[in-house]
Amino acid sequence: MTKTLTPLATNLLFGRLDYLIRTRLWAIASSGNSDFLRRIGTRIAPYFVITNIVAVTIGGTLALWIEPGQYIEPAAISKSKINFMV
């Protein structure tokens, strides 16, 4: 049951976010005022860069702290059909 709900929920969530982002960008771009677009661009670009730097920093810190995969036995990896470069 979970396997069928997870892709559905994911598609609904990202589908909605994609729609919201596209409609906002379309509304801003259709204003036709180049000064307004320049002001919005200079406000959005730093926000985008800073939020991405924060997200990568948090993700990297958590990965180093939690160390995912440290409890996987090498024998379990060799028995699986997935080839890893170890």
Residue frames as a rotation matrix with the C-alpha (Angstrom) as fourth column:
MET 1
0.564 0.826 0.000 0.00
0.826 -0.564 0.000 0.00
0.000 0.000 -1.000 0.00
THR 2
0.443 -0.459 -0.770 2.80
0.186 -0.793 0.580 2.41
-0.877 -0.400 -0.266 0.82
LYS 3
-0.581 -0.750 0.318 4.53
0.450 0.029 0.892 1.83
-0.678 0.661 0.321 -2.50
THR 4
-0.225 0.554 0.802 1.46
0.933 -0.115 0.341 3.00
0.281 0.825 -0.491 -4.41
LEU 5
0.772 0.569 -0.282 0.77
0.632 -0.733 0.251 6.01
-0.064 -0.372 -0.926 -2.21
THR 6
0.146 -0.799 -0.583 4.31
0.448 -0.472 0.759 7.39
-0.882 -0.372 0.289 -2.10
PRO 7
-0.762 -0.436 0.478 4.72
0.616 -0.264 0.742 8.06
-0.197 0.860 0.470 -5.85
LEU 8
0.081 0.877 0.473 1.20
0.849 -0.309 0.428 9.46
0.522 0.367 -0.770 -5.99
ALA 9
0.744 0.169 -0.646 1.83
0.577 -0.650 0.495 11.82
-0.336 -0.741 -0.581 -3.08
THR 10
-0.249 -0.927 -0.280 5.19
0.489 -0.370 0.790 12.84
-0.836 0.059 0.545 -4.52
ASN 11
-0.639 0.049 0.767 3.71
0.751 -0.177 0.637 13.55
0.167 0.983 0.076 -7.94
LEU 12
0.471 0.873 0.129 0.89
0.789 -0.482 0.380 15.58
0.393 -0.077 -0.916 -6.44
LEU 13
0.547 -0.319 -0.774 3.24
0.513 -0.604 0.611 17.61
-0.662 -0.731 -0.167 -4.27
PHE 14
-0.503 -0.851 -0.154 5.78
0.368 -0.371 0.852 18.39
-0.782 0.372 0.500 -6.97
GLY 15
-0.402 0.463 0.790 3.10
0.876 -0.058 0.479 18.86
0.268 0.884 -0.382 -9.58
ARG 16
0.697 0.692 -0.188 1.46
0.712 -0.638 0.294 21.50
0.083 -0.339 -0.937 -7.42
LEU 17
0.293 -0.674 -0.678 4.75
0.342 -0.588 0.733 23.21
-0.893 -0.447 0.058 -6.62
ASP 18
-0.670 -0.541 0.509 5.73
0.633 -0.059 0.772 23.23
-0.388 0.839 0.382 -10.29
TYR 19
0.026 0.789 0.614 2.38
0.901 -0.284 0.327 24.75
0.432 0.545 -0.718 -11.22
LEU 20
0.784 0.281 -0.553 2.63
0.554 -0.720 0.418 27.43
-0.281 -0.634 -0.720 -8.54
ILE 21
-0.102 -0.914 -0.394 6.16
0.354 -0.403 0.844 28.38
-0.930 -0.053 0.365 -9.52
ARG 22
-0.652 -0.138 0.745 5.33
0.755 -0.026 0.656 28.53
-0.071 0.990 0.121 -13.23
THR 23
0.363 0.860 0.360 2.25
0.851 -0.463 0.247 30.69
0.379 0.217 -0.900 -12.69
ARG 24
0.656 -0.191 -0.730 4.20
0.400 -0.732 0.551 33.12
-0.640 -0.654 -0.404 -10.48
LEU 25
-0.458 -0.889 -0.019 7.00
0.392 -0.221 0.893 33.41
-0.798 0.402 0.449 -13.03
TRP 26
-0.408 0.394 0.824 4.49
0.887 -0.043 0.460 33.88
0.216 0.918 -0.332 -15.85
ALA 27
0.681 0.715 -0.156 2.71
0.729 -0.645 0.229 36.64
0.063 -0.270 -0.961 -13.92
ILE 28
0.333 -0.646 -0.687 5.97
0.260 -0.637 0.725 38.44
-0.906 -0.421 -0.044 -13.18
ALA 29
-0.656 -0.667 0.353 7.25
0.484 -0.012 0.875 38.12
-0.580 0.745 0.330 -16.75
SER 30
-0.179 0.663 0.727 3.98
0.949 -0.079 0.306 39.30
0.260 0.745 -0.615 -18.26
SER 31
0.322 0.290 -0.901 4.16
0.639 -0.769 -0.019 42.61
-0.698 -0.570 -0.433 -16.42
GLY 32
0.584 -0.100 0.806 6.17
0.759 -0.283 -0.586 44.03
0.287 0.954 -0.089 -19.32
ASN 33
0.923 -0.276 0.269 8.07
-0.342 -0.908 0.241 46.46
0.178 -0.314 -0.933 -17.11
SER 34
0.427 -0.830 -0.358 11.80
0.287 0.500 -0.817 45.85
0.857 0.246 0.452 -17.49
ASP 35
-0.330 -0.525 0.785 12.68
-0.584 -0.540 -0.606 47.91
0.742 -0.658 -0.128 -14.39
PHE 36
0.428 0.584 0.690 10.32
-0.903 0.307 0.301 45.81
-0.036 -0.752 0.658 -12.31
LEU 37
0.942 -0.106 -0.319 11.82
0.019 0.965 -0.262 42.59
0.335 0.241 0.911 -13.72
ARG 38
0.025 -0.996 0.090 15.33
0.020 -0.089 -0.996 43.85
1.000 0.026 0.017 -12.97
ARG 39
-0.223 -0.050 0.974 14.40
-0.891 -0.395 -0.224 44.67
0.396 -0.917 0.043 -9.36
ILE 40
0.762 0.554 0.336 12.72
-0.638 0.729 0.246 41.32
-0.109 -0.402 0.909 -8.85
GLY 41
0.750 -0.528 -0.398 15.72
0.144 0.718 -0.681 39.52
0.645 0.453 0.615 -10.40
THR 42
-0.251 -0.896 0.367 18.21
-0.258 -0.304 -0.917 41.27
0.933 -0.325 -0.155 -8.15
ARG 43
-0.033 0.302 0.953 16.12
-0.999 -0.046 -0.020 40.28
0.037 -0.952 0.303 -5.13
ILE 44
0.873 0.481 0.085 15.47
-0.481 0.876 -0.013 36.68
-0.081 -0.030 0.996 -6.15
ALA 45
0.521 -0.718 -0.460 18.98
-0.148 0.455 -0.878 35.73
0.840 0.526 0.131 -7.33
PRO 46
-0.491 -0.743 0.455 20.74
-0.625 -0.063 -0.778 36.25
0.607 -0.666 -0.433 -3.96
TYR 47
0.113 0.625 0.772 17.89
-0.944 0.309 -0.112 34.51
-0.309 -0.717 0.625 -2.15
PHE 48
0.904 0.221 -0.366 18.18
-0.370 0.834 -0.410 31.53
0.214 0.506 0.835 -4.50
VAL 49
0.127 -0.949 -0.287 21.96
-0.201 0.259 -0.945 31.30
0.971 0.178 -0.158 -4.09
ILE 50
-0.501 -0.331 0.800 21.89
-0.801 -0.171 -0.573 31.69
0.327 -0.928 -0.179 -0.30
THR 51
0.400 0.722 0.565 19.10
-0.856 0.515 -0.051 29.14
-0.328 -0.463 0.824 0.22
ASN 52
0.839 -0.150 -0.523 20.92
-0.197 0.812 -0.549 26.62
0.508 0.563 0.652 -1.97
ILE 53
-0.237 -0.969 0.071 24.18
-0.359 0.020 -0.933 27.13
0.903 -0.247 -0.352 -0.06
VAL 54
-0.309 0.210 0.928 22.33
-0.949 -0.003 -0.315 26.65
-0.064 -0.978 0.200 3.24
ALA 55
0.743 0.667 0.055 20.59
-0.656 0.742 -0.139 23.51
-0.134 0.067 0.989 1.94
VAL 56
0.542 -0.624 -0.563 23.84
-0.102 0.616 -0.781 21.95
0.834 0.481 0.270 0.70
THR 57
-0.464 -0.729 0.503 25.59
-0.582 -0.178 -0.794 22.81
0.668 -0.661 -0.342 3.96
ILE 58
0.030 0.566 0.824 22.82
-0.959 0.250 -0.136 21.27
-0.283 -0.786 0.550 6.06
GLY 59
0.896 0.345 -0.281 22.69
-0.428 0.841 -0.331 18.17
0.122 0.417 0.901 3.84
GLY 60
0.227 -0.904 -0.363 26.45
-0.167 0.332 -0.929 17.70
0.960 0.271 -0.075 3.90
THR 61
-0.491 -0.374 0.787 26.67
-0.791 -0.187 -0.583 18.23
0.365 -0.908 -0.204 7.65
LEU 62
0.378 0.719 0.584 23.89
-0.862 0.503 -0.061 15.73
-0.338 -0.480 0.809 8.31
ALA 63
0.851 -0.092 -0.517 25.48
-0.244 0.803 -0.544 13.16
0.465 0.589 0.661 5.98
LEU 64
-0.177 -0.983 -0.054 28.83
-0.272 0.102 -0.957 13.50
0.946 -0.155 -0.285 7.75
TRP 65
-0.455 0.055 0.889 27.20
-0.886 -0.133 -0.445 13.35
0.094 -0.990 0.110 11.19
ILE 66
0.506 0.764 0.402 24.77
-0.770 0.609 -0.188 10.47
-0.388 -0.214 0.896 10.54
GLU 67
-0.596 -0.794 -0.122 27.12
-0.726 0.468 0.503 8.54
-0.342 0.388 -0.856 8.23
PRO 68
0.506 0.860 0.059 24.45
-0.736 0.467 -0.490 6.73
-0.449 0.205 0.870 6.24
GLY 69
0.715 -0.152 -0.682 25.42
-0.427 0.678 -0.599 3.23
0.553 0.720 0.420 5.16
GLN 70
-0.261 -0.900 0.348 27.88
-0.877 0.071 -0.476 2.57
0.403 -0.430 -0.808 7.94
TYR 71
-0.197 0.256 0.946 25.73
-0.713 0.625 -0.317 -0.28
-0.672 -0.738 0.060 9.27
ILE 72
0.791 0.417 -0.448 25.51
-0.612 0.520 -0.596 -2.12
-0.015 0.745 0.667 5.95
GLU 73
0.331 -0.664 0.671 27.50
-0.124 0.674 0.728 -5.31
-0.936 -0.324 0.140 5.97
PRO 74
-0.335 -0.535 -0.776 29.86
-0.846 -0.191 0.497 -5.82
-0.414 0.823 -0.388 3.00
ALA 75
-0.905 0.031 0.423 28.55
0.133 0.968 0.212 -9.37
-0.403 0.248 -0.881 2.62
ALA 76
0.064 0.998 0.010 25.03
0.476 -0.022 -0.879 -8.03
-0.877 0.061 -0.476 2.08
ILE 77
0.294 -0.026 -0.956 26.32
-0.634 -0.753 -0.174 -5.74
-0.715 0.657 -0.238 -0.66
SER 78
-0.709 -0.640 -0.296 28.17
-0.648 0.425 0.632 -8.54
-0.279 0.640 -0.716 -2.43
LYS 79
-0.689 0.523 0.502 25.03
0.447 0.852 -0.274 -10.73
-0.571 0.035 -0.821 -2.36
SER 80
0.296 0.825 -0.481 22.92
0.015 -0.508 -0.861 -8.04
-0.955 0.247 -0.163 -3.97
LYS 81
0.340 -0.083 0.937 22.74
0.891 0.346 -0.293 -7.67
-0.300 0.934 0.192 -7.72
ILE 82
0.996 -0.024 0.082 23.89
-0.001 -0.963 -0.271 -4.06
0.085 0.270 -0.959 -7.58
ASN 83
0.273 -0.962 -0.006 27.55
0.905 0.259 -0.338 -3.49
0.327 0.087 0.941 -8.42
PHE 84
0.988 -0.044 -0.147 29.20
0.030 -0.887 0.460 -0.86
-0.151 -0.459 -0.875 -6.26
MET 85
0.347 -0.930 0.117 32.66
0.162 -0.064 -0.985 0.53
0.924 0.361 0.128 -6.76
VAL 86
0.997 0.000 0.082 34.16
-0.081 -0.104 0.991 -0.18
0.008 -0.995 -0.103 -3.33
